[in-house]
Amino acid sequence: MNITLIGMAGAGKSYLGKKLADKFGLTQIDGDDLLAAKFGKPIQKILDEVGEEKYLEHEANLCIEATDGKDGLLITPGGSIIYSKHGIEHLSGISTVVHVRVPYETIESRLNGLPPRAIIGLGRKTLRELYDERLPLYEHYADFTIDVLNSDLDALFAQMDERRKSTH
C-alpha cells in the first residue's frame, strides 16, 4: 500500500508525509529530494537551468522510477506533478492519492520571505492564480482531500489508517 500526498508548495506535504511515514512504517519518497540528488543542486537552480518543460519531465520520470513496482511508500511529489499526466496517472495507479488542502492565505504566508522555490508557472502567473488553477486539478486526481489546518493529526492518522485497512 502506497500513499501519495499532493498539493501546493507550502501545504506541508513533506512535513505531514514524514509524520505519516513514521506512524505507518512507510518509506518516504520526496520528489524534490529526488531531483536535487540527481542533479546535485537545489531544485530552483535546476528549474532555472533546464526550464519548466524539462523540469516537469524530470520530476515525473524520477517519481515513476523511484516508485514503480514498490510498496510501502509515502510519496510527496512536487506540487507541479499534476501538470504531468503520465506522472500523476502513475501515482494514481500505485497509491491512494491525498490532496493536502490549505487555504491560499496560509500558503502565501508560509512562502512569504522564503528563498525562491521551484514553483512551475510562478514567473508567468501570480501565486494566487497558480493556486486557483491547481486546486481543481488536485481535487480531480485525489482519492480524497484533507484540510490540514482544520484537522486534528490523531484524527487524521485514524482516518488514514481506516482507508489503508479498507484497501487491503
Secondary structure, DSSP 8 states (H G I E B T S, - for coil): --EEEE--TTS-HHHHHHHHHHHHT-EEEEHHHHHHHHHTS-HHHHHHHHHHHHHHHHHHHHHHHHHTT--SEEEE--GGGGG-HHHHHHHHHHSEEEEEE--HHHHHHHHTTS-----TTTTTS-HHHHHHHHHHHHHHH-SEEEEGGG--HHHHHHHHHHHHHHH-
